[in-house]
Amino acid sequence: MRRMFHVKLKVSFIIVIMAFLNAHSVDCIQPLFDYFATNFENHALVMPGEMLPDSLYQEQNGLVNTIKYHWTGTHLDSMNLYQSCLAHNVEERSTYIPNWKIDSTKIGKVKKYDWKSPKDRWHFTVYRTKDSVYVDKDKELHQIFYIKNDTIHEVNSWNSRNWIIYRDPNNESKCTRKSEKNLIIDTYEYEMKGSTLIQKSIKFDHNRYIKAPGPCMGGNEYTTIYYRK
Protein backbone atom coordinates (compact mmCIF):
# COMPACT_ATOMS: atom_id res chain seq x y z
CA MET A 1 0.00 0.00 0.00
CA ARG A 2 2.82 2.39 0.94
CA ARG A 3 4.66 1.47 -2.27
CA MET A 4 1.58 2.29 -4.36
CA PHE A 5 1.27 5.62 -2.55
CA HIS A 6 4.89 6.53 -3.34
CA VAL A 7 4.40 5.52 -6.99
CA LYS A 8 1.28 7.70 -7.31
CA LEU A 9 3.04 10.58 -5.56
CA LYS A 10 6.00 10.28 -7.93
CA VAL A 11 3.72 10.19 -10.99
CA SER A 12 1.79 13.24 -9.74
CA PHE A 13 5.04 15.11 -9.14
CA ILE A 14 6.23 14.30 -12.68
CA ILE A 15 2.92 15.52 -14.15
CA VAL A 16 3.21 18.82 -12.24
CA ILE A 17 6.81 19.27 -13.40
CA MET A 18 5.87 18.50 -17.02
CA ALA A 19 2.99 21.00 -16.89
CA PHE A 20 5.34 23.63 -15.46
CA LEU A 21 7.92 23.03 -18.16
CA ASN A 22 5.28 23.03 -20.89
CA ALA A 23 3.85 26.41 -19.85
CA HIS A 24 5.84 29.61 -19.60
CA SER A 25 5.18 33.31 -19.30
CA VAL A 26 5.19 35.72 -22.23
CA ASP A 27 6.04 39.43 -22.28
CA CYS A 28 2.59 40.98 -22.80
CA ILE A 29 3.52 44.09 -24.80
CA GLN A 30 4.07 42.63 -28.29
CA PRO A 31 1.19 40.09 -28.40
CA LEU A 32 -1.19 42.69 -26.96
CA PHE A 33 -0.08 45.22 -29.57
CA ASP A 34 -0.74 42.60 -32.27
CA TYR A 35 -4.14 41.90 -30.72
CA PHE A 36 -5.24 45.54 -30.80
CA ALA A 37 -3.73 46.05 -34.24
CA THR A 38 -5.67 43.14 -35.77
CA ASN A 39 -9.00 43.20 -33.91
CA PHE A 40 -10.43 46.57 -34.83
CA GLU A 41 -14.10 46.70 -33.78
CA ASN A 42 -13.95 42.94 -33.07
CA HIS A 43 -13.28 42.06 -36.73
CA ALA A 44 -10.63 39.36 -37.24
CA LEU A 45 -8.26 41.55 -39.23
CA VAL A 46 -5.37 39.11 -39.29
CA MET A 47 -2.00 40.02 -40.71
CA PRO A 48 -0.02 37.27 -42.48
CA GLY A 49 2.50 35.49 -40.28
CA GLU A 50 0.98 36.41 -36.93
CA MET A 51 -0.70 34.18 -34.36
CA LEU A 52 -4.18 33.16 -35.51
CA PRO A 53 -7.08 32.76 -33.07
CA ASP A 54 -8.24 29.16 -32.73
CA SER A 55 -11.08 29.65 -30.27
CA LEU A 56 -12.58 32.17 -27.86
CA TYR A 57 -14.54 31.77 -24.63
CA GLN A 58 -16.26 34.74 -22.97
CA GLU A 59 -18.41 34.96 -19.84
CA GLN A 60 -20.22 37.93 -18.32
CA ASN A 61 -22.62 37.42 -15.45
CA GLY A 62 -23.94 34.14 -16.88
CA LEU A 63 -23.91 35.26 -20.52
CA VAL A 64 -21.57 32.96 -22.46
CA ASN A 65 -20.15 33.53 -25.94
CA THR A 66 -17.83 31.16 -27.78
CA ILE A 67 -16.19 31.30 -31.20
CA LYS A 68 -14.43 28.53 -33.10
CA TYR A 69 -12.30 29.80 -35.99
CA HIS A 70 -11.65 27.76 -39.14
CA TRP A 71 -8.62 28.68 -41.24
CA THR A 72 -6.98 27.72 -44.52
CA GLY A 73 -3.49 29.09 -44.09
CA THR A 74 -4.05 32.72 -43.04
CA HIS A 75 -7.48 32.89 -44.71
CA LEU A 76 -10.44 32.81 -42.33
CA ASP A 77 -13.00 30.43 -43.85
CA SER A 78 -15.70 30.60 -41.18
CA MET A 79 -16.54 31.06 -37.50
CA ASN A 80 -18.89 28.89 -35.44
CA LEU A 81 -20.68 31.19 -32.99
CA TYR A 82 -22.47 30.17 -29.79
CA GLN A 83 -24.29 32.25 -27.20
CA SER A 84 -26.20 31.16 -24.12
CA CYS A 85 -27.94 32.57 -21.08
CA LEU A 86 -29.02 29.50 -19.14
CA ALA A 87 -30.81 31.63 -16.55
CA HIS A 88 -33.30 32.53 -19.30
CA ASN A 89 -33.06 29.16 -21.14
CA VAL A 90 -31.53 30.83 -24.20
CA GLU A 91 -29.07 29.12 -26.54
CA GLU A 92 -28.16 30.25 -30.04
CA ARG A 93 -25.79 28.74 -32.60
CA SER A 94 -24.78 30.16 -35.96
CA THR A 95 -22.02 30.14 -38.56
CA TYR A 96 -20.47 33.30 -39.94
CA ILE A 97 -18.71 33.16 -43.31
CA PRO A 98 -16.59 36.29 -43.96
CA ASN A 99 -17.05 37.81 -47.38
CA TRP A 100 -14.43 40.53 -47.13
CA LYS A 101 -11.68 41.10 -49.66
CA ILE A 102 -8.12 41.92 -48.59
CA ASP A 103 -5.56 43.76 -50.70
CA SER A 104 -2.06 44.38 -49.34
CA THR A 105 0.87 46.48 -50.51
CA LYS A 106 4.21 47.47 -49.00
CA ILE A 107 5.85 50.87 -49.26
CA GLY A 108 9.26 50.89 -47.59
CA LYS A 109 8.73 49.73 -44.00
CA VAL A 110 5.00 50.39 -44.09
CA LYS A 111 2.49 47.67 -44.94
CA LYS A 112 -0.91 48.77 -46.19
CA TYR A 113 -3.95 46.48 -45.90
CA ASP A 114 -7.36 47.18 -47.40
CA TRP A 115 -10.35 45.26 -46.07
CA LYS A 116 -13.60 45.63 -47.99
CA SER A 117 -16.91 43.96 -47.20
CA PRO A 118 -19.71 44.67 -49.70
CA LYS A 119 -22.17 42.70 -47.59
CA ASP A 120 -21.44 44.46 -44.29
CA ARG A 121 -20.76 47.76 -46.08
CA TRP A 122 -17.53 48.64 -44.33
CA HIS A 123 -14.02 49.42 -45.49
CA PHE A 124 -10.89 49.41 -43.33
CA THR A 125 -7.49 50.68 -44.39
CA VAL A 126 -4.66 49.63 -42.09
CA TYR A 127 -1.12 51.06 -42.17
CA ARG A 128 1.27 48.92 -40.18
CA THR A 129 4.91 49.14 -39.12
CA LYS A 130 6.81 47.10 -36.54
CA ASP A 131 5.66 49.22 -33.59
CA SER A 132 2.73 51.29 -34.87
CA VAL A 133 -0.60 50.82 -36.61
CA TYR A 134 -3.05 53.31 -38.07
CA VAL A 135 -6.58 52.09 -38.79
CA ASP A 136 -8.88 54.15 -40.99
CA LYS A 137 -12.56 53.20 -41.27
CA ASP A 138 -14.43 54.53 -44.30
CA LYS A 139 -12.10 57.58 -44.31
CA GLU A 140 -14.10 58.98 -41.38
CA LEU A 141 -12.87 57.34 -38.18
CA HIS A 142 -9.38 56.37 -37.16
CA GLN A 143 -7.63 54.48 -34.41
CA ILE A 144 -3.90 54.54 -33.70
CA PHE A 145 -1.73 52.24 -31.61
CA TYR A 146 2.00 52.70 -31.15
CA ILE A 147 4.69 51.41 -28.80
CA LYS A 148 6.94 53.90 -27.00
CA ASN A 149 9.15 53.16 -23.99
CA ASP A 150 7.57 49.69 -23.52
CA THR A 151 4.11 51.27 -23.33
CA ILE A 152 1.29 50.96 -25.87
CA HIS A 153 -0.49 54.25 -26.61
CA GLU A 154 -4.01 54.27 -28.04
CA VAL A 155 -5.57 57.26 -29.78
CA ASN A 156 -9.17 57.08 -30.96
CA SER A 157 -10.92 59.76 -33.02
CA TRP A 158 -14.61 59.10 -32.50
CA ASN A 159 -14.62 59.17 -28.70
CA SER A 160 -11.52 61.36 -28.26
CA ARG A 161 -9.66 58.99 -26.01
CA ASN A 162 -5.97 58.75 -25.34
CA TRP A 163 -5.30 55.59 -23.34
CA ILE A 164 -2.15 53.76 -22.33
CA ILE A 165 -1.40 50.06 -21.91
CA TYR A 166 1.56 49.22 -19.69
CA ARG A 167 3.31 46.12 -18.35
CA ASP A 168 2.86 45.12 -14.71
CA PRO A 169 6.22 45.85 -13.00
CA ASN A 170 5.90 42.61 -11.00
CA ASN A 171 4.58 40.39 -13.80
CA GLU A 172 5.81 40.79 -17.39
CA SER A 173 2.96 38.59 -18.66
CA LYS A 174 0.28 41.02 -17.46
CA CYS A 175 -0.67 44.34 -19.05
CA THR A 176 -3.19 46.94 -17.87
CA ARG A 177 -5.08 49.50 -19.96
CA LYS A 178 -5.90 52.82 -18.29
CA SER A 179 -7.85 55.91 -19.31
CA GLU A 180 -6.74 59.53 -19.02
CA LYS A 181 -8.52 59.61 -15.65
CA ASN A 182 -6.38 56.70 -14.39
CA LEU A 183 -9.36 54.32 -14.56
CA ILE A 184 -8.46 50.68 -15.23
CA ILE A 185 -10.39 49.67 -18.35
CA ASP A 186 -9.18 46.08 -18.65
CA THR A 187 -6.26 43.75 -17.96
CA TYR A 188 -4.59 41.16 -20.19
CA GLU A 189 -2.40 38.22 -19.22
CA TYR A 190 -0.50 35.80 -21.47
CA GLU A 191 0.82 32.27 -21.19
CA MET A 192 2.42 29.96 -23.74
CA LYS A 193 1.61 26.22 -23.63
CA GLY A 194 3.46 24.33 -26.31
CA SER A 195 2.65 26.15 -29.56
CA THR A 196 -0.55 27.67 -28.14
CA LEU A 197 -0.62 31.27 -26.92
CA ILE A 198 -3.34 31.89 -24.32
CA GLN A 199 -4.70 35.37 -23.70
CA LYS A 200 -6.89 35.98 -20.65
CA SER A 201 -8.53 39.36 -20.17
CA ILE A 202 -10.90 41.07 -17.76
CA LYS A 203 -12.95 44.06 -18.91
CA PHE A 204 -14.23 45.91 -15.86
CA ASP A 205 -17.78 47.18 -15.59
CA HIS A 206 -17.60 50.68 -14.06
CA ASN A 207 -21.30 51.44 -14.46
CA ARG A 208 -23.11 52.57 -11.35
CA TYR A 209 -26.36 50.67 -11.09
CA ILE A 210 -29.32 51.92 -9.05
CA LYS A 211 -30.50 48.31 -9.02
CA ALA A 212 -28.25 45.29 -9.46
CA PRO A 213 -28.44 43.99 -13.04
CA GLY A 214 -30.18 40.67 -13.59
CA PRO A 215 -28.64 37.49 -15.04
CA CYS A 216 -26.64 37.93 -18.26
CA MET A 217 -26.59 41.71 -17.85
CA GLY A 218 -23.72 43.92 -16.68
CA GLY A 219 -20.74 42.83 -14.62
CA ASN A 220 -17.11 42.24 -15.52
CA GLU A 221 -16.39 40.48 -18.81
CA TYR A 222 -13.93 37.55 -18.76
CA THR A 223 -12.43 36.42 -22.07
CA THR A 224 -9.96 33.68 -22.97
CA ILE A 225 -8.54 33.40 -26.49
CA TYR A 226 -6.40 30.51 -27.72
CA TYR A 227 -4.01 31.27 -30.57
CA ARG A 228 -2.11 28.92 -32.83
CA LYS A 229 0.90 29.49 -35.03
C-alpha positions as CSV (number, residue, x, y, z in Angstrom):
1,M,0.0,0.0,0.0
2,R,2.8,2.4,0.9
3,R,4.7,1.5,-2.3
4,M,1.6,2.3,-4.4
5,F,1.3,5.6,-2.5
6,H,4.9,6.5,-3.3
7,V,4.4,5.5,-7.0
8,K,1.3,7.7,-7.3
9,L,3.0,10.6,-5.6
10,K,6.0,10.3,-7.9
11,V,3.7,10.2,-11.0
12,S,1.8,13.2,-9.7
13,F,5.0,15.1,-9.1
14,I,6.2,14.3,-12.7
15,I,2.9,15.5,-14.2
16,V,3.2,18.8,-12.2
17,I,6.8,19.3,-13.4
18,M,5.9,18.5,-17.0
19,A,3.0,21.0,-16.9
20,F,5.3,23.6,-15.5
21,L,7.9,23.0,-18.2
22,N,5.3,23.0,-20.9
23,A,3.8,26.4,-19.9
24,H,5.8,29.6,-19.6
25,S,5.2,33.3,-19.3
26,V,5.2,35.7,-22.2
27,D,6.0,39.4,-22.3
28,C,2.6,41.0,-22.8
29,I,3.5,44.1,-24.8
30,Q,4.1,42.6,-28.3
31,P,1.2,40.1,-28.4
32,L,-1.2,42.7,-27.0
33,F,-0.1,45.2,-29.6
34,D,-0.7,42.6,-32.3
35,Y,-4.1,41.9,-30.7
36,F,-5.2,45.5,-30.8
37,A,-3.7,46.1,-34.2
38,T,-5.7,43.1,-35.8
39,N,-9.0,43.2,-33.9
40,F,-10.4,46.6,-34.8
41,E,-14.1,46.7,-33.8
42,N,-13.9,42.9,-33.1
43,H,-13.3,42.1,-36.7
44,A,-10.6,39.4,-37.2
45,L,-8.3,41.5,-39.2
46,V,-5.4,39.1,-39.3
47,M,-2.0,40.0,-40.7
48,P,0.0,37.3,-42.5
49,G,2.5,35.5,-40.3
50,E,1.0,36.4,-36.9
51,M,-0.7,34.2,-34.4
52,L,-4.2,33.2,-35.5
53,P,-7.1,32.8,-33.1
54,D,-8.2,29.2,-32.7
55,S,-11.1,29.7,-30.3
56,L,-12.6,32.2,-27.9
57,Y,-14.5,31.8,-24.6
58,Q,-16.3,34.7,-23.0
59,E,-18.4,35.0,-19.8
60,Q,-20.2,37.9,-18.3
61,N,-22.6,37.4,-15.4
62,G,-23.9,34.1,-16.9
63,L,-23.9,35.3,-20.5
64,V,-21.6,33.0,-22.5
65,N,-20.1,33.5,-25.9
66,T,-17.8,31.2,-27.8
67,I,-16.2,31.3,-31.2
68,K,-14.4,28.5,-33.1
69,Y,-12.3,29.8,-36.0
70,H,-11.7,27.8,-39.1
71,W,-8.6,28.7,-41.2
72,T,-7.0,27.7,-44.5
73,G,-3.5,29.1,-44.1
74,T,-4.1,32.7,-43.0
75,H,-7.5,32.9,-44.7
76,L,-10.4,32.8,-42.3
77,D,-13.0,30.4,-43.8
78,S,-15.7,30.6,-41.2
79,M,-16.5,31.1,-37.5
80,N,-18.9,28.9,-35.4
81,L,-20.7,31.2,-33.0
82,Y,-22.5,30.2,-29.8
83,Q,-24.3,32.3,-27.2
84,S,-26.2,31.2,-24.1
85,C,-27.9,32.6,-21.1
86,L,-29.0,29.5,-19.1
87,A,-30.8,31.6,-16.5
88,H,-33.3,32.5,-19.3
89,N,-33.1,29.2,-21.1
90,V,-31.5,30.8,-24.2
91,E,-29.1,29.1,-26.5
92,E,-28.2,30.2,-30.0
93,R,-25.8,28.7,-32.6
94,S,-24.8,30.2,-36.0
95,T,-22.0,30.1,-38.6
96,Y,-20.5,33.3,-39.9
97,I,-18.7,33.2,-43.3
98,P,-16.6,36.3,-44.0
99,N,-17.0,37.8,-47.4
100,W,-14.4,40.5,-47.1
101,K,-11.7,41.1,-49.7
102,I,-8.1,41.9,-48.6
103,D,-5.6,43.8,-50.7
104,S,-2.1,44.4,-49.3
105,T,0.9,46.5,-50.5
106,K,4.2,47.5,-49.0
107,I,5.9,50.9,-49.3
108,G,9.3,50.9,-47.6
109,K,8.7,49.7,-44.0
110,V,5.0,50.4,-44.1
111,K,2.5,47.7,-44.9
112,K,-0.9,48.8,-46.2
113,Y,-3.9,46.5,-45.9
114,D,-7.4,47.2,-47.4
115,W,-10.3,45.3,-46.1
116,K,-13.6,45.6,-48.0
117,S,-16.9,44.0,-47.2
118,P,-19.7,44.7,-49.7
119,K,-22.2,42.7,-47.6
120,D,-21.4,44.5,-44.3
121,R,-20.8,47.8,-46.1
122,W,-17.5,48.6,-44.3
123,H,-14.0,49.4,-45.5
124,F,-10.9,49.4,-43.3
125,T,-7.5,50.7,-44.4
126,V,-4.7,49.6,-42.1
127,Y,-1.1,51.1,-42.2
128,R,1.3,48.9,-40.2
129,T,4.9,49.1,-39.1
130,K,6.8,47.1,-36.5
131,D,5.7,49.2,-33.6
132,S,2.7,51.3,-34.9
133,V,-0.6,50.8,-36.6
134,Y,-3.0,53.3,-38.1
135,V,-6.6,52.1,-38.8
136,D,-8.9,54.2,-41.0
137,K,-12.6,53.2,-41.3
138,D,-14.4,54.5,-44.3
139,K,-12.1,57.6,-44.3
140,E,-14.1,59.0,-41.4
141,L,-12.9,57.3,-38.2
142,H,-9.4,56.4,-37.2
143,Q,-7.6,54.5,-34.4
144,I,-3.9,54.5,-33.7
145,F,-1.7,52.2,-31.6
146,Y,2.0,52.7,-31.1
147,I,4.7,51.4,-28.8
148,K,6.9,53.9,-27.0
149,N,9.1,53.2,-24.0
150,D,7.6,49.7,-23.5
151,T,4.1,51.3,-23.3
152,I,1.3,51.0,-25.9
153,H,-0.5,54.2,-26.6
154,E,-4.0,54.3,-28.0
155,V,-5.6,57.3,-29.8
156,N,-9.2,57.1,-31.0
157,S,-10.9,59.8,-33.0
158,W,-14.6,59.1,-32.5
159,N,-14.6,59.2,-28.7
160,S,-11.5,61.4,-28.3
161,R,-9.7,59.0,-26.0
162,N,-6.0,58.8,-25.3
163,W,-5.3,55.6,-23.3
164,I,-2.2,53.8,-22.3
165,I,-1.4,50.1,-21.9
166,Y,1.6,49.2,-19.7
167,R,3.3,46.1,-18.4
168,D,2.9,45.1,-14.7
169,P,6.2,45.8,-13.0
170,N,5.9,42.6,-11.0
171,N,4.6,40.4,-13.8
172,E,5.8,40.8,-17.4
173,S,3.0,38.6,-18.7
174,K,0.3,41.0,-17.5
175,C,-0.7,44.3,-19.1
176,T,-3.2,46.9,-17.9
177,R,-5.1,49.5,-20.0
178,K,-5.9,52.8,-18.3
179,S,-7.8,55.9,-19.3
180,E,-6.7,59.5,-19.0
181,K,-8.5,59.6,-15.6
182,N,-6.4,56.7,-14.4
183,L,-9.4,54.3,-14.6
184,I,-8.5,50.7,-15.2
185,I,-10.4,49.7,-18.4
186,D,-9.2,46.1,-18.6
187,T,-6.3,43.7,-18.0
188,Y,-4.6,41.2,-20.2
189,E,-2.4,38.2,-19.2
190,Y,-0.5,35.8,-21.5
191,E,0.8,32.3,-21.2
192,M,2.4,30.0,-23.7
193,K,1.6,26.2,-23.6
194,G,3.5,24.3,-26.3
195,S,2.6,26.1,-29.6
196,T,-0.5,27.7,-28.1
197,L,-0.6,31.3,-26.9
198,I,-3.3,31.9,-24.3
199,Q,-4.7,35.4,-23.7
200,K,-6.9,36.0,-20.6
201,S,-8.5,39.4,-20.2
202,I,-10.9,41.1,-17.8
203,K,-13.0,44.1,-18.9
204,F,-14.2,45.9,-15.9
205,D,-17.8,47.2,-15.6
206,H,-17.6,50.7,-14.1
207,N,-21.3,51.4,-14.5
208,R,-23.1,52.6,-11.3
209,Y,-26.4,50.7,-11.1
210,I,-29.3,51.9,-9.0
211,K,-30.5,48.3,-9.0
212,A,-28.2,45.3,-9.5
213,P,-28.4,44.0,-13.0
214,G,-30.2,40.7,-13.6
215,P,-28.6,37.5,-15.0
216,C,-26.6,37.9,-18.3
217,M,-26.6,41.7,-17.8
218,G,-23.7,43.9,-16.7
219,G,-20.7,42.8,-14.6
220,N,-17.1,42.2,-15.5
221,E,-16.4,40.5,-18.8
222,Y,-13.9,37.6,-18.8
223,T,-12.4,36.4,-22.1
224,T,-10.0,33.7,-23.0
225,I,-8.5,33.4,-26.5
226,Y,-6.4,30.5,-27.7
227,Y,-4.0,31.3,-30.6
228,R,-2.1,28.9,-32.8
229,K,0.9,29.5,-35.0
